[in-house]
Amino acid sequence: MNSVQTTYHSGRIENNTMIQHQSRRESSYVSIVLAIVVLVGLYLSSLYHYLLFHNLAELFSIIVAGGIFMIGWNSRRYIQNPYFLFIAIAYLFIGGLDLLHTLAYKGMPVFQDYDYYANQLWIAARYMESLTLLVAYTFFSTKKPVKPFIVFGVYTLLFIALVGSIFYWKIFPICFIEGQGLTPFKKISEYIISAILLLDIWLLYKYRQRFEQQVFQWLVWSLLLTILSELAFTFYISNYGFSNLIGHYLKMFSFYLIYKAIIETGITRP
């Protein structure tokens, strides 16, 4: 009798495993098809008007950032991985800077006194993102729990300070000069951010045992694509240039992988 039950139980496990693998394959196929449709649609939108492409590409990243925060914040009592909780809170403010970057982009009728706030907001957002990913690893070494409301308060103050330095005090370094292109500060910042992201990858490898293998791979690829995106943004002379377009494609892929890692896996299966 026991052998029959054992055989039946093993059969159910194998059947469930096969169903899970099939479901994952189907999900992968759907993701690939959707990615192709989105990429083609975005490319066609760039031919019609680059500003339309930019708004759609940034909107995707902003929605992903907002989704990461909403799920992370509402699940904060249940998330066991402090890395994911810390990042989830921070991405609300990273997405907020990206939203302002989108509204301030040259050609948008929102901020009329200066055409290149968007470049400054981009650098501010990428510094916040790369340093957030760096600081998140400290919760593994110190083994201290994340205090969500304190983290939220700190990022609120940081967000206000960055936005104020750009729009109100106007002390944030200039990043783009009409007719000349990127300033040395902008270029050097992109390289510094890339270096921070490389350090993030090294730390991710160091703590790889804290992540599922698939999550680890998604996070590594996300960071690598972010680095390539940053490097692409060191070449453009015009805000509507080709390297600018490539940089936004890479950013979209990076945010999608963050979505896969944090929303689908890191939070739903903490």
Backbone torsions as a table, in degrees:
resi	resn	phi	psi	omega
1	MET	NA	-43.3	-179.4
2	ASN	-64.2	-38.5	179.9
3	SER	-65.2	-36.0	177.8
4	VAL	-66.2	-43.4	179.1
5	GLN	-63.9	-41.2	-180.0
6	THR	-62.8	-44.0	179.0
7	THR	-62.4	-42.4	179.4
8	TYR	-63.7	-43.4	-179.6
9	HIS	-63.8	-43.3	179.4
10	SER	-63.2	-38.8	178.9
11	GLY	-63.8	-38.9	178.8
12	ARG	-65.6	-41.4	179.4
13	ILE	-62.3	-45.9	179.6
14	GLU	-62.6	-40.2	179.4
15	ASN	-64.1	-43.9	178.6
16	ASN	-64.0	-38.9	178.8
17	THR	-63.5	-43.3	178.6
18	MET	-62.9	-40.4	179.0
19	ILE	-63.8	-41.6	179.3
20	GLN	-63.5	-44.4	179.1
21	HIS	-62.6	-42.7	179.2
22	GLN	-63.8	-41.0	179.0
23	SER	-63.0	-40.5	179.1
24	ARG	-66.2	-39.7	178.0
25	ARG	-63.2	-45.0	179.1
26	GLU	-62.1	-40.7	178.3
27	SER	-63.4	-38.1	178.8
28	SER	-65.5	-42.1	179.0
29	TYR	-62.0	-44.3	179.1
30	VAL	-62.0	-42.2	-179.8
31	SER	-62.5	-41.2	180.0
32	ILE	-64.6	-45.7	179.5
33	VAL	-61.6	-45.7	179.2
34	LEU	-62.5	-39.9	179.8
35	ALA	-62.3	-43.1	179.2
36	ILE	-63.1	-44.8	179.5
37	VAL	-61.0	-45.0	-178.9
38	VAL	-64.5	-44.6	-178.4
39	LEU	-63.7	-44.0	178.3
40	VAL	-63.4	-44.4	178.9
41	GLY	-60.9	-41.9	179.3
42	LEU	-66.8	-39.9	178.6
43	TYR	-62.9	-42.9	178.1
44	LEU	-63.4	-37.0	178.5
45	SER	-66.6	-33.0	178.5
46	SER	-68.4	-31.1	176.9
47	LEU	-70.3	-34.1	179.2
48	TYR	-73.4	-51.2	178.0
49	HIS	-163.1	123.3	-176.1
50	TYR	-61.2	-33.9	-179.4
51	LEU	-62.1	-36.0	176.9
52	LEU	-64.4	-45.3	177.0
53	PHE	-58.0	-47.3	-177.4
54	HIS	-60.2	-45.3	-178.9
55	ASN	-63.1	-41.9	179.9
56	LEU	-67.1	-42.9	-179.7
57	ALA	-63.3	-44.7	179.9
58	GLU	-69.1	-36.0	179.1
59	LEU	-60.8	-38.3	177.2
60	PHE	-59.1	-49.1	-179.0
61	SER	-64.1	-38.8	-179.5
62	ILE	-65.7	-42.3	178.9
63	ILE	-63.9	-42.1	178.0
64	VAL	-61.9	-45.6	179.6
65	ALA	-60.8	-43.7	178.3
66	GLY	-64.2	-38.9	178.2
67	GLY	-65.2	-40.7	177.2
68	ILE	-59.4	-45.2	-179.8
69	PHE	-65.0	-47.9	-174.9
70	MET	-59.7	-46.6	-179.1
71	ILE	-69.5	-42.1	179.3
72	GLY	-63.6	-43.7	-178.0
73	TRP	-66.8	-43.7	-178.9
74	ASN	-72.7	-15.5	179.4
75	SER	-108.7	12.5	-171.4
76	ARG	-59.9	-27.9	-179.8
77	ARG	-76.2	-15.2	-173.5
78	TYR	-113.2	-15.4	-177.6
79	ILE	-73.1	121.2	-178.1
80	GLN	-90.4	-19.8	-178.4
81	ASN	-92.9	109.8	-176.8
82	PRO	-64.4	-28.1	178.5
83	TYR	-58.2	-49.1	-177.4
84	PHE	-67.6	-39.1	-179.3
85	LEU	-65.8	-44.1	179.7
86	PHE	-61.5	-46.5	-179.8
87	ILE	-64.7	-40.5	-178.7
88	ALA	-58.9	-41.6	178.8
89	ILE	-67.5	-44.2	-176.5
90	ALA	-63.5	-32.9	-175.1
91	TYR	-67.8	-18.4	172.6
92	LEU	-61.3	-42.8	-176.0
93	PHE	-80.5	-32.3	172.6
94	ILE	-62.9	-44.4	176.2
95	GLY	-63.8	-34.4	177.3
96	GLY	-63.9	-42.5	176.5
97	LEU	-65.8	-38.5	177.2
98	ASP	-65.5	-34.6	176.8
99	LEU	-64.6	-45.2	177.2
100	LEU	-64.2	-38.4	176.3
101	HIS	-57.6	-42.9	179.8
102	THR	-65.6	-44.8	-178.9
103	LEU	-68.0	-27.8	-176.7
104	ALA	-93.0	-0.1	-175.2
105	TYR	-63.4	145.7	-178.1
106	LYS	-57.1	126.6	-177.3
107	GLY	107.8	-20.3	176.8
108	MET	-81.2	137.8	-174.0
109	PRO	-89.0	36.3	-175.1
110	VAL	-99.0	-56.6	179.5
111	PHE	-108.0	107.3	-170.3
112	GLN	-95.7	-12.1	-173.3
113	ASP	-82.4	-16.4	-177.0
114	TYR	-157.3	135.4	-173.0
115	ASP	-85.7	-12.3	-168.1
116	TYR	-123.8	29.9	169.4
117	TYR	-59.8	-34.6	-175.2
118	ALA	-57.4	-38.4	-179.4
119	ASN	-65.7	-39.1	177.7
120	GLN	-68.0	-42.4	179.7
121	LEU	-65.5	-34.3	177.0
122	TRP	-61.1	-49.5	-179.4
123	ILE	-62.8	-41.7	178.6
124	ALA	-59.7	-44.1	-179.5
125	ALA	-65.9	-40.3	-177.9
126	ARG	-72.6	-35.1	173.1
127	TYR	-62.2	-45.3	179.8
128	MET	-61.2	-42.6	-178.2
129	GLU	-65.3	-50.3	-176.3
130	SER	-65.3	-40.8	179.9
131	LEU	-71.9	-32.1	175.2
132	THR	-61.3	-46.9	179.4
133	LEU	-63.2	-30.6	178.5
134	LEU	-72.2	-48.4	-178.2
135	VAL	-64.9	-31.4	-176.7
136	ALA	-57.6	-30.0	-178.7
137	TYR	-70.3	-20.9	-179.0
138	THR	-63.7	-24.1	179.0
139	PHE	-70.9	-19.5	174.3
140	PHE	-77.8	-41.0	-176.4
141	SER	-77.2	-37.4	-178.8
142	THR	-86.2	-20.9	-178.6
143	LYS	59.9	26.0	176.6
144	LYS	-90.0	143.4	178.7
145	PRO	-73.6	152.3	175.3
146	VAL	-77.1	130.9	175.1
147	LYS	-100.8	98.1	-168.9
148	PRO	-54.2	-43.9	-175.5
149	PHE	-70.4	-33.5	176.4
150	ILE	-68.4	-45.2	177.9
151	VAL	-59.8	-43.7	179.0
152	PHE	-61.0	-43.1	-179.9
153	GLY	-65.1	-41.9	179.5
154	VAL	-63.5	-44.1	-179.9
155	TYR	-69.3	-31.1	175.6
156	THR	-62.8	-45.8	178.9
157	LEU	-64.7	-41.5	179.2
158	LEU	-64.2	-41.8	178.6
159	PHE	-61.4	-46.6	179.8
160	ILE	-61.8	-41.8	-179.4
161	ALA	-64.0	-43.4	-179.6
162	LEU	-66.5	-46.4	179.7
163	VAL	-64.2	-41.4	178.4
164	GLY	-63.7	-37.9	-180.0
165	SER	-67.1	-24.2	-179.7
166	ILE	-90.5	-49.2	-171.9
167	PHE	-94.0	-33.4	-172.5
168	TYR	-101.7	-61.0	-179.1
169	TRP	-79.4	-24.7	179.5
170	LYS	56.1	45.2	179.0
171	ILE	-107.0	-5.7	177.7
172	PHE	-70.1	132.7	-176.0
173	PRO	-56.0	143.1	176.5
174	ILE	-64.6	139.3	-177.1
175	CYS	-114.5	-16.3	-176.7
176	PHE	-149.2	135.5	178.0
177	ILE	-121.0	125.5	-179.4
178	GLU	-56.6	129.9	178.4
179	GLY	86.0	-16.9	-179.6
180	GLN	-113.3	-34.3	179.9
181	GLY	103.9	-148.2	-175.1
182	LEU	-71.1	143.6	176.0
183	THR	-83.0	160.9	176.4
184	PRO	-56.3	-37.0	178.9
185	PHE	-59.5	-43.6	-179.1
186	LYS	-63.5	-46.8	-178.4
187	LYS	-65.2	-46.6	-179.5
188	ILE	-63.1	-38.6	179.4
189	SER	-62.1	-40.9	178.9
190	GLU	-61.6	-39.0	178.5
191	TYR	-69.6	-39.1	177.7
192	ILE	-63.6	-44.5	178.9
193	ILE	-61.4	-41.4	178.1
194	SER	-62.4	-39.5	178.4
195	ALA	-64.9	-40.7	177.2
196	ILE	-62.1	-41.0	179.8
197	LEU	-66.5	-34.8	174.6
198	LEU	-63.6	-40.5	175.6
199	LEU	-63.3	-38.1	176.3
200	ASP	-59.1	-41.6	180.0
201	ILE	-64.6	-42.4	178.9
202	TRP	-61.1	-44.0	178.7
203	LEU	-67.6	-35.9	176.7
204	LEU	-61.4	-41.6	177.3
205	TYR	-65.3	-39.4	179.9
206	LYS	-60.7	-39.2	-177.5
207	TYR	-104.3	25.6	-174.2
208	ARG	-61.0	-24.9	179.8
209	GLN	-67.8	-16.4	179.5
210	ARG	-81.1	-6.4	-176.2
211	PHE	-122.1	151.2	168.0
212	GLU	-63.8	151.9	-176.2
213	GLN	-57.7	-43.8	-179.4
214	GLN	-64.2	-40.6	178.6
215	VAL	-63.9	-44.4	178.4
216	PHE	-56.7	-46.0	-179.3
217	GLN	-64.3	-43.0	178.8
218	TRP	-61.2	-43.0	-178.9
219	LEU	-65.8	-41.4	178.4
220	VAL	-61.8	-47.2	179.8
221	TRP	-64.5	-36.5	177.5
222	SER	-61.6	-44.2	179.7
223	LEU	-67.0	-40.5	178.7
224	LEU	-63.1	-42.4	178.6
225	LEU	-66.5	-34.9	176.8
226	THR	-64.8	-40.3	177.3
227	ILE	-61.8	-46.8	178.4
228	LEU	-61.5	-37.6	177.3
229	SER	-62.4	-45.0	179.5
230	GLU	-61.9	-42.3	179.8
231	LEU	-65.4	-36.6	177.5
232	ALA	-61.6	-32.7	-178.0
233	PHE	-81.4	6.0	175.0
234	THR	-94.9	-4.2	-172.4
235	PHE	-105.5	-22.5	-168.8
236	TYR	-74.9	148.1	176.1
237	ILE	-104.6	-32.5	177.2
238	SER	-111.9	145.8	176.4
239	ASN	-64.6	-14.5	179.6
240	TYR	-106.9	18.5	-174.7
241	GLY	-76.3	168.6	-176.2
242	PHE	-65.8	-42.9	-179.4
243	SER	-65.1	-29.0	175.5
244	ASN	-64.9	-42.1	178.5
245	LEU	-63.2	-45.8	179.3
246	ILE	-62.0	-41.1	179.4
247	GLY	-59.1	-38.5	179.7
248	HIS	-72.6	-35.3	174.0
249	TYR	-59.5	-47.6	-178.7
250	LEU	-63.4	-38.0	178.2
251	LYS	-63.5	-40.9	178.9
252	MET	-60.6	-45.9	178.3
253	PHE	-61.4	-41.0	179.6
254	SER	-61.0	-46.4	-179.8
255	PHE	-66.4	-34.7	178.2
256	TYR	-63.0	-40.6	179.2
257	LEU	-69.3	-34.3	173.2
258	ILE	-61.7	-41.8	176.6
259	TYR	-58.3	-47.9	-179.2
260	LYS	-59.9	-43.8	-175.5
261	ALA	-71.9	-46.8	-171.8
262	ILE	-87.9	-48.1	-175.5
263	ILE	-76.9	-54.5	-173.5
264	GLU	-72.7	-35.1	-172.9
265	THR	-114.5	-52.8	-173.9
266	GLY	-64.3	-30.0	-176.6
267	ILE	-104.0	-43.6	-179.0
268	THR	-71.6	-26.8	173.9
269	ARG	-128.9	67.1	-174.8
270	PRO	-66.2	NA	NA
